Amino acid sequence: MRTRQRSSQLGLLLLASQLFRVGLDNIPPVTMAVLALNVYLYIFPAAPLLQTCISVQQAYWLKDWRRLLLSPLHHGDDWHLYFNMVSFLWKGMKLERQLGGAWFLYLLSVFSLLTGIVYLVLEAALTELTEDPSYSMTCAVGFSGVLFALKVLNNHYNPGGVTYVVGIPISNSHASWVELVLIHITSPGTSFVGHLSGILVGLLYTLGPLKAIMEKCADFLTSGRNNSGTSGYHQYPSGNTSNHSESHTGGLTEEEQLELAIRNSLNDRGQARHGGATPPPYGFNLAEEIRLRRLRRFDS
């Protein structure tokens, strides 16, 4: 089994650089806290990767359900962490200001749990359909499934625009699907099923019953507060979000940043190989390791 490489940790340095370019004061508190938690658990993991990744075999067959909580918060290497946290920074700054911190935290908690559950269902279904047990043994880790769910949510609340994917304008309504395929092609070590799970969870919220269910649960839990007029859930003005995001992207769209980061990562990995070190694949997937978000509605 290959272990996580801790040589240069260039991804951590680049992530820190991005945070300081944005300005820590410009990052909403929930986004900052979740980002910090992911970094902390990368440096001081709760358990080894093979004990945090999620698979049908480990979570369902062996009843290790804690993996549903641990797997989104752990990452395979510094590049995996960097890609996910830069993407989360952009999405979190925008969505947290629109939804409010309390709802955004609620949303992230639900999305993190449901993405793992949907992943298990899909992998179990693939095992049954193909009679190939390797699908049930494929172990996944990382925040990218949640990011795909947030991408669907962001596109839903910002309709009519376009996203540039490798320089090609794609309607926001289809961007997540195009990125799903593109990332799988350009980064074969990532989990197609893990990312697909995130898209499906996002659609359950925007088009399905998930949002209504979450609102009913939140209404029930906060009924005492609502009676006293202190719900704690509200929307923030979102007019300034684009200025903050543009200030740290260097004029590049999120997708262009990702494409550039992936290209730089591949170059870095090529150099590492010549030096005798072979980092593990980044992405949601760890198959190679183990063969291996009523309370107030809004429309924007």
C-alpha positions as CSV (number, residue, x, y, z in Angstrom):
1,M,0.0,0.0,0.0
2,R,1.3,3.4,-0.9
3,T,1.4,6.0,1.9
4,R,0.5,9.7,1.5
5,Q,3.5,11.7,0.3
6,R,4.6,14.5,2.6
7,S,7.6,15.9,0.7
8,S,6.9,19.4,-0.6
9,Q,3.3,19.9,0.4
10,L,3.0,22.6,-2.3
11,G,-0.8,22.2,-2.3
12,L,-0.9,23.5,1.3
13,L,1.3,26.4,0.4
14,L,-0.8,27.4,-2.6
15,L,-4.0,27.0,-0.5
16,A,-2.6,29.4,2.1
17,S,-1.6,31.8,-0.6
18,Q,-5.2,31.8,-2.0
19,L,-6.6,32.4,1.5
20,F,-4.4,35.4,2.1
21,R,-5.1,36.8,-1.4
22,V,-8.9,36.6,-0.7
23,G,-8.4,38.0,2.8
24,L,-9.4,36.1,5.9
25,D,-11.8,38.8,6.9
26,N,-13.7,38.3,3.6
27,I,-14.3,34.6,4.1
28,P,-17.7,33.9,5.9
29,P,-17.3,32.1,9.2
30,V,-18.9,28.7,8.3
31,T,-16.9,28.5,5.1
32,M,-13.7,29.4,7.0
33,A,-14.5,26.8,9.8
34,V,-15.2,24.0,7.3
35,L,-12.1,24.8,5.3
36,A,-10.0,24.9,8.5
37,L,-11.4,21.5,9.6
38,N,-10.5,19.9,6.3
39,V,-6.9,21.3,6.6
40,Y,-6.6,20.2,10.2
41,L,-7.8,16.7,9.4
42,Y,-5.3,16.5,6.5
43,I,-2.4,17.4,8.8
44,F,-3.8,15.4,11.8
45,P,-6.1,12.8,10.4
46,A,-8.6,11.1,12.6
47,A,-7.5,7.8,11.2
48,P,-5.4,6.4,8.3
49,L,-7.0,6.9,4.9
50,L,-8.0,3.3,4.6
51,Q,-9.9,3.6,7.8
52,T,-11.8,6.8,6.7
53,C,-12.6,6.1,3.1
54,I,-16.1,4.8,2.4
55,S,-17.1,1.7,0.5
56,V,-20.0,-0.8,0.5
57,Q,-17.8,-3.4,2.0
58,Q,-16.5,-1.3,4.9
59,A,-19.6,0.8,5.7
60,Y,-22.4,-1.6,4.9
61,W,-21.1,-5.1,5.1
62,L,-18.8,-4.4,8.1
63,K,-21.2,-1.8,9.7
64,D,-18.4,0.9,10.0
65,W,-20.9,3.8,9.6
66,R,-18.5,6.4,11.0
67,R,-17.0,6.4,7.6
68,L,-20.0,8.4,6.4
69,L,-18.8,11.2,8.6
70,L,-15.1,10.9,8.1
71,S,-14.7,10.3,4.4
72,P,-15.8,13.8,3.2
73,L,-13.3,15.4,5.6
74,H,-10.2,13.5,4.6
75,H,-8.0,13.8,1.5
76,G,-5.6,11.7,-0.3
77,D,-2.8,14.2,-0.7
78,D,-2.1,18.0,-0.6
79,W,-3.2,18.5,-4.2
80,H,-6.5,16.7,-3.6
81,L,-7.0,19.0,-0.6
82,Y,-6.0,22.1,-2.6
83,F,-8.3,21.5,-5.5
84,N,-11.3,20.8,-3.2
85,M,-10.7,23.7,-0.8
86,V,-10.1,26.3,-3.6
87,S,-13.4,25.2,-5.2
88,F,-15.2,25.2,-1.8
89,L,-13.8,28.7,-1.0
90,W,-15.4,30.1,-4.2
91,K,-18.7,28.3,-3.7
92,G,-18.9,28.8,0.1
93,M,-18.3,32.6,-0.1
94,K,-21.2,32.9,-2.5
95,L,-23.7,30.5,-1.1
96,E,-23.1,31.3,2.6
97,R,-23.9,35.0,1.9
98,Q,-27.0,34.0,0.0
99,L,-28.3,31.4,2.4
100,G,-27.0,32.6,5.8
101,G,-24.4,30.9,7.9
102,A,-26.8,28.7,10.0
103,W,-28.6,27.2,6.9
104,F,-25.4,26.8,5.0
105,L,-23.9,24.8,7.9
106,Y,-27.1,22.7,8.0
107,L,-26.9,22.2,4.2
108,L,-23.3,21.1,4.3
109,S,-24.0,18.6,7.1
110,V,-26.9,17.0,5.2
111,F,-25.1,17.1,1.8
112,S,-22.0,15.4,3.3
113,L,-24.1,12.6,4.8
114,L,-26.4,12.1,1.8
115,T,-23.6,12.1,-0.7
116,G,-22.0,9.1,1.1
117,I,-25.3,7.3,1.3
118,V,-26.1,7.8,-2.4
119,Y,-22.5,6.7,-3.2
120,L,-23.1,3.4,-1.3
121,V,-26.4,2.8,-3.1
122,L,-24.9,3.4,-6.5
123,E,-21.9,1.2,-5.9
124,A,-24.2,-1.6,-4.5
125,A,-26.4,-1.3,-7.5
126,L,-23.4,-1.6,-9.9
127,T,-22.3,-4.7,-8.0
128,E,-25.6,-6.3,-8.5
129,L,-26.0,-5.3,-12.1
130,T,-22.5,-6.3,-13.2
131,E,-22.0,-9.1,-10.7
132,D,-18.6,-7.5,-10.1
133,P,-17.8,-7.3,-6.4
134,S,-15.0,-4.8,-7.0
135,Y,-17.6,-2.0,-7.1
136,S,-18.5,-2.8,-3.5
137,M,-14.8,-2.7,-2.5
138,T,-14.0,0.6,-4.2
139,C,-13.2,3.0,-1.4
140,A,-13.7,6.8,-1.7
141,V,-12.6,9.8,0.2
142,G,-12.7,13.6,-0.1
143,F,-15.0,16.6,-0.3
144,S,-15.5,16.7,-4.0
145,G,-18.9,14.9,-3.9
146,V,-20.2,17.7,-1.7
147,L,-18.7,20.2,-4.1
148,F,-20.7,18.8,-7.0
149,A,-23.9,19.1,-4.9
150,L,-23.0,22.7,-4.2
151,K,-22.3,23.3,-7.8
152,V,-25.8,22.2,-8.8
153,L,-27.2,24.4,-6.0
154,N,-25.2,27.4,-7.2
155,N,-26.3,26.9,-10.8
156,H,-29.9,26.6,-9.7
157,Y,-29.8,30.0,-7.9
158,N,-27.9,31.6,-10.8
159,P,-29.8,30.5,-13.9
160,G,-29.3,31.6,-17.4
161,G,-25.6,32.1,-17.2
162,V,-22.8,30.1,-18.8
163,T,-19.7,28.3,-17.4
164,Y,-16.6,28.1,-19.5
165,V,-15.3,24.5,-19.5
166,V,-11.9,24.3,-21.2
167,G,-12.8,27.5,-23.0
168,I,-16.1,26.2,-24.3
169,P,-19.3,28.1,-23.0
170,I,-21.7,25.7,-21.4
171,S,-25.1,26.5,-20.0
172,N,-25.1,26.5,-16.2
173,S,-27.9,24.0,-16.3
174,H,-25.6,21.5,-17.9
175,A,-22.2,22.5,-16.5
176,S,-22.1,20.0,-13.7
177,W,-22.7,17.1,-16.1
178,V,-20.0,18.3,-18.5
179,E,-17.5,18.7,-15.6
180,L,-18.4,15.3,-14.3
181,V,-17.3,13.7,-17.6
182,L,-14.4,16.0,-18.1
183,I,-12.8,15.5,-14.7
184,H,-13.2,11.7,-15.1
185,I,-11.4,11.8,-18.4
186,T,-8.6,14.2,-17.4
187,S,-8.1,12.7,-13.9
188,P,-8.7,8.9,-14.1
189,G,-8.0,8.4,-10.4
190,T,-11.1,10.3,-9.4
191,S,-14.4,8.6,-8.6
192,F,-17.1,9.1,-11.3
193,V,-19.7,7.5,-8.9
194,G,-18.7,9.8,-6.1
195,H,-19.0,12.9,-8.1
196,L,-22.3,11.6,-9.7
197,S,-23.6,11.1,-6.1
198,G,-23.0,14.8,-5.4
199,I,-24.9,15.9,-8.5
200,L,-27.8,13.6,-7.6
201,V,-27.9,15.0,-4.0
202,G,-27.9,18.6,-5.4
203,L,-30.8,17.7,-7.7
204,L,-32.7,16.1,-4.8
205,Y,-32.5,19.6,-3.1
206,T,-33.2,21.8,-6.1
207,L,-35.8,19.6,-7.9
208,G,-36.8,17.0,-5.4
209,P,-38.2,16.8,-1.9
210,L,-34.9,17.3,0.1
211,K,-35.3,21.1,0.6
212,A,-38.9,20.7,1.9
213,I,-37.8,17.9,4.2
214,M,-35.0,20.0,5.6
215,E,-37.2,23.0,6.1
216,K,-39.8,20.9,8.0
217,C,-37.1,19.5,10.2
218,A,-35.6,22.9,10.9
219,D,-39.1,24.3,11.6
220,F,-39.7,21.6,14.2
221,L,-36.3,22.0,15.8
222,T,-36.5,25.8,16.0
223,S,-40.2,26.2,16.8
224,G,-39.4,27.6,20.2
225,R,-37.1,30.2,18.7
226,N,-39.5,31.1,16.0
227,N,-42.2,31.8,18.6
228,S,-39.9,34.3,20.3
229,G,-39.0,35.8,17.0
230,T,-35.4,34.6,16.9
231,S,-35.0,32.1,14.2
232,G,-31.4,32.7,13.5
233,Y,-31.8,31.7,9.8
234,H,-31.7,34.6,7.4
235,Q,-30.2,35.6,4.1
236,Y,-27.3,37.9,3.6
237,P,-27.0,40.4,0.8
238,S,-25.1,38.8,-2.0
239,G,-24.2,41.8,-4.2
240,N,-20.6,41.9,-3.2
241,T,-19.7,38.2,-3.5
242,S,-18.5,38.5,-7.1
243,N,-16.0,41.2,-6.2
244,H,-14.4,39.0,-3.6
245,S,-14.2,36.0,-5.8
246,E,-12.9,37.9,-8.7
247,S,-10.2,39.5,-6.6
248,H,-8.6,36.1,-5.9
249,T,-9.1,34.3,-9.1
250,G,-6.8,36.5,-11.2
251,G,-9.6,36.9,-13.8
252,L,-9.9,33.1,-14.3
253,T,-13.2,31.3,-13.9
254,E,-13.4,28.5,-11.4
255,E,-13.2,26.0,-14.1
256,E,-10.2,27.6,-15.7
257,Q,-8.5,27.6,-12.3
258,L,-9.3,23.9,-11.9
259,E,-7.9,23.1,-15.3
260,L,-4.8,25.1,-14.6
261,A,-4.4,23.5,-11.2
262,I,-4.8,20.0,-12.7
263,R,-2.2,20.7,-15.4
264,N,0.3,22.0,-12.8
265,S,-0.4,19.1,-10.6
266,L,0.3,16.6,-13.5
267,N,3.5,18.5,-14.3
268,D,4.5,18.3,-10.6
269,R,3.7,14.6,-10.5
270,G,5.8,14.0,-13.6
271,Q,8.8,15.6,-12.0
272,A,8.2,13.6,-8.8
273,R,8.2,10.4,-10.7
274,H,11.6,11.2,-12.2
275,G,12.8,11.9,-8.7
276,G,11.7,8.4,-7.7
277,A,8.6,9.3,-5.7
278,T,5.1,8.4,-7.0
279,P,2.3,10.3,-5.3
280,P,-1.1,8.6,-5.0
281,P,-3.9,9.7,-7.4
282,Y,-6.0,12.6,-6.2
283,G,-9.8,12.9,-6.3
284,F,-12.8,11.5,-4.5
285,N,-11.7,7.9,-5.2
286,L,-9.3,5.7,-3.4
287,A,-10.0,2.5,-5.4
288,E,-6.3,2.0,-6.1
289,E,-5.5,2.1,-2.4
290,I,-7.6,-1.0,-1.5
291,R,-8.4,-2.7,-4.9
292,L,-9.0,-0.4,-3.0
293,R,-27.4,21.8,3.3
294,R,-37.7,27.6,4.9
295,L,-36.5,28.4,6.8
296,R,-36.7,31.2,4.3
297,R,-37.3,30.5,0.7
298,F,-35.6,32.8,-1.8
299,D,-35.3,33.2,-5.5
300,S,-32.4,34.9,-7.0
